[in-house]
Amino acid sequence: MSGVRERLTDTLYGLGWAGVKKLPEPVSAALGRTLADTVWKRRGPSVLRLESNLARVVPDAGPERLAELSRAGMRSYMRYWMESFRLPAWSAERVKAGVEIEDIHLLTDTLASGRGVVLALPHLANWDLAGAWATTALGIPFTTVAERLKPESLYDRFVAYREGLGMEVLPHTGASAFGTLARRLRAGGLVCLVADRDLSASGTEVKFFGETARMPGGPAMLAQQTGALLLPATLWYDDSPVMRGRIHAPVGVPETGTRAEKTSVMTQAVADAFAAGIAEHPEDWHMLQRLWLDDLEPRRESS
């Protein structure tokens, strides 16, 4: 059954990329809202998980407010997909006009000086659009990693899609990818990593909205090892066709401590920047999976 499901998933994504990009932008936007509302009304596991996650982000929200946020969250998530399906057909002018980033000089000035940059982002708004904007509007190529997906053909679709937007995409395979990323950074390049969810189960523990979660230590370790600047960034939507974003203050390498201790301190600083951006725009955080340790690990029964 899993093989059938995987082939169906791959087919649906293929239809999305083939079909949605042919639709006029207002039509695809309306389609995204309709799909989002339909999924939200069914209140399946993904919607319930999103609400559970949002309850930690907005702890004083009652059931009605959480329902409003999750509905807005699903609309934001579907906006991401509708934009992503259409991005390959966007003109350079449309891409350039589609994004505005505050304090982008923190990124561009560092790269202009010849120093590499690790840009760490959470699952906010549309990170693929931000990447396309970087390569198109700023003329800055960059390297990223992609999670291995099943079936392999679906993974290949995502790699081809992102490479078509001007990104160098590496498979998420640990040391091999890390070494290549380090070489790009030592050469003064840009590495962009979505870094609010640990995929290895061996990530760095952080306090995130008051509870313990794991986040990848890779951005901090790359900055330590290569001398690159670590910059957190957050993105959000408003009611316009333009996606907004902000580059947060650089995360420095502590002067003392072991490598693990430095990684812990730096990853916590990244988590704090993510939390600030997510708290301002919770409806644009597309976290439909378990994140906090209390959700990942069964709680011990009290005796």
C-alpha positions as CSV (number, residue, x, y, z in Angstrom):
1,M,0.0,0.0,0.0
2,S,2.9,2.4,0.8
3,G,4.2,2.0,-2.7
4,V,0.8,3.0,-4.2
5,R,0.6,5.9,-1.8
6,E,4.1,7.1,-2.8
7,R,3.3,6.9,-6.5
8,L,0.0,8.8,-6.0
9,T,1.8,11.5,-4.0
10,D,4.4,11.8,-6.7
11,T,1.7,12.1,-9.4
12,L,-0.2,14.7,-7.5
13,Y,2.9,16.9,-7.1
14,G,3.7,16.4,-10.8
15,L,0.2,17.6,-11.7
16,G,0.6,20.6,-9.4
17,W,3.8,21.7,-11.1
18,A,2.5,21.0,-14.5
19,G,-1.0,22.5,-14.0
20,V,-1.0,25.3,-11.4
21,K,1.7,27.3,-13.2
22,K,-0.6,27.6,-16.2
23,L,-3.4,29.2,-14.1
24,P,-3.7,33.0,-13.8
25,E,-2.3,34.1,-10.4
26,P,-5.6,35.2,-8.9
27,V,-7.1,31.8,-9.9
28,S,-4.3,29.8,-8.3
29,A,-4.6,32.0,-5.1
30,A,-8.3,31.4,-4.9
31,L,-7.7,27.6,-5.5
32,G,-5.2,27.6,-2.7
33,R,-7.6,29.2,-0.2
34,T,-10.4,26.8,-1.2
35,L,-8.1,23.7,-0.7
36,A,-6.9,25.1,2.6
37,D,-10.4,25.6,3.9
38,T,-11.4,22.2,2.8
39,V,-8.5,20.5,4.6
40,W,-9.0,22.7,7.7
41,K,-12.7,21.8,8.0
42,R,-11.8,18.0,8.0
43,R,-9.6,18.6,11.0
44,G,-7.2,15.7,10.2
45,P,-4.0,14.9,12.0
46,S,-2.0,17.7,10.3
47,V,-4.5,20.4,11.2
48,L,-4.7,19.1,14.8
49,R,-0.9,19.0,15.1
50,L,-0.7,22.6,13.7
51,E,-3.1,23.7,16.4
52,S,-1.2,21.9,19.1
53,N,2.0,23.6,18.0
54,L,0.3,27.0,17.8
55,A,-1.1,26.5,21.3
56,R,2.6,26.7,22.6
57,V,3.3,29.8,20.4
58,V,0.2,31.6,21.6
59,P,-0.4,30.1,25.1
60,D,-3.2,32.5,26.0
61,A,-5.3,31.7,22.9
62,G,-8.6,30.0,23.5
63,P,-10.2,27.4,21.2
64,E,-11.8,29.9,18.9
65,R,-8.5,31.9,18.5
66,L,-6.6,28.7,17.9
67,A,-9.1,27.6,15.2
68,E,-8.7,31.0,13.5
69,L,-4.9,30.7,13.6
70,S,-5.0,27.2,12.2
71,R,-7.3,28.2,9.4
72,A,-5.0,31.1,8.6
73,G,-2.1,28.7,8.9
74,M,-3.5,26.3,6.4
75,R,-4.2,29.2,4.0
76,S,-0.6,30.3,4.4
77,Y,0.6,26.8,3.8
78,M,-1.4,26.5,0.6
79,R,-0.2,29.9,-0.5
80,Y,3.3,28.5,-0.2
81,W,2.4,25.5,-2.4
82,M,0.5,27.6,-5.0
83,E,3.5,30.0,-5.3
84,S,5.9,27.1,-5.4
85,F,4.0,25.4,-8.2
86,R,4.0,28.7,-10.1
87,L,7.5,29.9,-9.4
88,P,9.2,28.2,-12.4
89,A,6.9,30.2,-14.6
90,W,7.5,33.6,-12.8
91,S,9.4,36.2,-14.7
92,A,12.5,37.7,-13.1
93,E,10.6,40.9,-12.6
94,R,7.8,39.1,-10.8
95,V,10.3,37.4,-8.5
96,K,12.1,40.6,-7.8
97,A,8.8,42.4,-7.0
98,G,7.6,39.5,-4.8
99,V,9.9,39.9,-1.8
100,E,11.1,42.6,0.5
101,I,13.7,41.8,3.2
102,E,14.6,44.2,6.1
103,D,18.3,44.6,7.0
104,I,19.4,42.6,3.9
105,H,22.7,44.6,4.2
106,L,23.8,42.3,7.0
107,L,23.9,39.5,4.3
108,T,25.1,41.4,1.3
109,D,27.8,43.4,3.1
110,T,29.3,40.3,4.7
111,L,29.4,38.4,1.3
112,A,30.9,41.5,-0.4
113,S,33.7,41.4,2.2
114,G,34.6,37.9,1.1
115,R,33.3,36.2,4.2
116,G,30.8,33.2,3.9
117,V,27.3,33.4,5.4
118,V,25.1,30.7,6.9
119,L,21.5,31.8,6.7
120,A,19.2,29.9,9.0
121,L,15.5,30.0,8.5
122,P,12.4,28.3,10.1
123,H,9.4,26.9,8.2
124,L,7.9,30.4,7.8
125,A,6.1,31.6,4.7
126,N,8.0,30.6,1.5
127,W,11.7,29.9,1.8
128,D,11.8,28.8,-1.8
129,L,10.6,32.2,-3.0
130,A,13.2,33.8,-0.8
131,G,15.8,31.7,-2.4
132,A,14.7,32.5,-5.9
133,W,14.7,36.2,-5.0
134,A,18.3,35.9,-3.7
135,T,19.5,34.4,-6.9
136,T,17.4,36.7,-9.2
137,A,17.2,40.1,-7.4
138,L,20.6,39.9,-5.6
139,G,22.5,37.7,-8.0
140,I,23.7,35.6,-5.1
141,P,24.0,31.8,-5.8
142,F,23.7,29.6,-2.7
143,T,23.8,26.0,-1.5
144,T,21.2,24.2,0.5
145,V,20.2,20.7,1.5
146,A,17.1,18.7,0.8
147,E,15.5,15.9,2.9
148,R,15.4,12.6,1.2
149,L,11.8,11.9,0.2
150,K,9.9,8.8,-0.9
151,P,9.5,7.9,-3.6
152,E,12.9,8.9,-5.0
153,S,11.1,10.4,-8.0
154,L,9.5,12.9,-5.7
155,Y,12.8,13.9,-4.2
156,D,14.2,14.3,-7.8
157,R,11.3,16.6,-8.6
158,F,12.1,18.8,-5.6
159,V,15.8,18.9,-6.5
160,A,15.1,19.8,-10.1
161,Y,12.6,22.4,-9.0
162,R,15.1,24.1,-6.7
163,E,18.0,23.8,-9.0
164,G,15.8,25.4,-11.7
165,L,15.5,28.4,-9.3
166,G,19.3,28.7,-9.1
167,M,20.1,26.8,-6.0
168,E,22.7,24.1,-5.5
169,V,20.9,21.3,-3.7
170,L,22.7,18.6,-1.7
171,P,21.0,15.5,-0.2
172,H,20.6,15.5,3.6
173,T,23.3,12.9,4.2
174,G,25.3,14.1,7.1
175,A,29.1,14.3,6.8
176,S,29.2,14.4,3.0
177,A,26.8,17.3,2.8
178,F,28.6,19.1,5.7
179,G,32.0,18.9,4.0
180,T,30.6,20.4,0.8
181,L,28.8,23.2,2.7
182,A,32.0,24.0,4.6
183,R,34.0,24.3,1.3
184,R,31.4,26.7,-0.1
185,L,31.5,28.8,3.0
186,R,35.3,28.9,3.1
187,A,35.2,30.2,-0.5
188,G,33.0,33.1,0.7
189,G,29.7,31.6,-0.4
190,L,26.2,31.5,1.0
191,V,24.6,28.5,2.6
192,C,20.9,28.6,3.4
193,L,19.4,26.0,5.8
194,V,15.9,25.5,7.1
195,A,16.7,24.8,10.7
196,D,13.8,24.7,13.1
197,R,13.2,20.9,13.0
198,D,15.9,18.3,13.7
199,L,15.9,15.5,11.1
200,S,18.6,13.4,12.7
201,A,17.2,12.8,16.2
202,S,20.7,13.9,17.4
203,G,20.1,17.7,17.3
204,T,20.8,20.3,19.9
205,E,18.3,20.8,22.7
206,V,16.9,24.3,23.0
207,K,14.2,26.1,25.0
208,F,11.6,27.1,22.5
209,F,8.5,28.9,23.7
210,G,9.3,27.7,27.2
211,E,9.7,24.0,26.4
212,T,12.4,21.8,25.2
213,A,12.8,21.0,21.5
214,R,15.7,19.8,19.3
215,M,17.1,21.9,16.4
216,P,19.9,21.2,14.0
217,G,23.4,22.2,15.3
218,G,24.7,22.3,11.8
219,P,24.4,26.0,11.2
220,A,26.4,26.8,14.4
221,M,29.0,24.1,13.7
222,L,29.5,25.4,10.1
223,A,30.0,28.9,11.4
224,Q,32.5,27.7,14.0
225,Q,34.5,25.5,11.6
226,T,34.6,27.9,8.7
227,G,34.5,31.4,10.2
228,A,31.3,32.2,8.3
229,L,28.8,34.6,9.8
230,L,25.6,32.9,11.2
231,L,22.5,35.0,10.4
232,P,18.9,33.9,11.4
233,A,16.2,35.1,9.1
234,T,12.4,35.0,9.3
235,L,9.7,35.5,6.7
236,W,6.0,36.3,6.7
237,Y,3.0,37.2,4.5
238,D,0.7,40.1,4.7
239,D,-2.4,40.9,2.6
240,S,-0.3,42.0,-0.4
241,P,1.3,39.8,-3.1
242,V,4.7,40.6,-1.5
243,M,6.3,38.3,1.0
244,R,8.2,40.2,3.8
245,G,11.3,39.1,5.7
246,R,13.9,40.2,8.2
247,I,17.6,39.4,8.7
248,H,18.1,39.1,12.5
249,A,21.3,40.1,14.4
250,P,24.3,37.9,13.8
251,V,24.9,35.0,16.1
252,G,28.5,35.2,17.3
253,V,30.8,32.3,18.3
254,P,31.3,32.3,22.1
255,E,34.9,33.0,23.1
256,T,35.1,30.1,25.6
257,G,33.7,26.7,25.9
258,T,33.9,23.3,24.1
259,R,32.6,22.9,20.6
260,A,29.5,21.3,21.9
261,E,29.0,24.1,24.4
262,K,29.4,26.8,21.8
263,T,27.0,25.0,19.5
264,S,24.5,24.9,22.2
265,V,24.7,28.6,22.9
266,M,24.6,29.5,19.3
267,T,21.7,27.2,18.4
268,Q,19.7,28.6,21.3
269,A,20.3,32.1,19.9
270,V,19.0,31.0,16.5
271,A,16.0,29.4,18.2
272,D,15.3,32.7,20.1
273,A,15.4,34.6,16.8
274,F,13.0,32.1,15.2
275,A,10.7,32.4,18.2
276,A,10.6,36.2,17.8
277,G,9.6,35.9,14.2
278,I,7.1,33.1,14.7
279,A,5.5,34.9,17.6
280,E,4.9,38.0,15.4
281,H,3.4,35.9,12.6
282,P,2.3,32.5,14.0
283,E,-0.2,31.9,11.1
284,D,2.8,31.7,8.7
285,W,4.7,29.0,10.6
286,H,4.1,25.8,8.6
287,M,4.9,23.3,11.4
288,L,2.5,20.4,10.8
289,Q,4.8,17.9,12.5
290,R,5.8,17.1,16.0
291,L,8.5,19.3,17.3
292,W,8.8,19.5,21.1
293,L,10.3,16.6,23.0
294,D,7.1,16.2,25.1
295,D,5.4,15.4,21.8
296,L,8.1,13.2,20.5
297,E,8.7,11.0,23.5
298,P,6.0,9.3,25.6
299,R,5.7,10.9,29.0
300,R,6.4,8.7,32.0
301,E,3.3,7.7,33.9
302,S,3.3,9.0,37.4
303,S,3.4,6.3,40.1
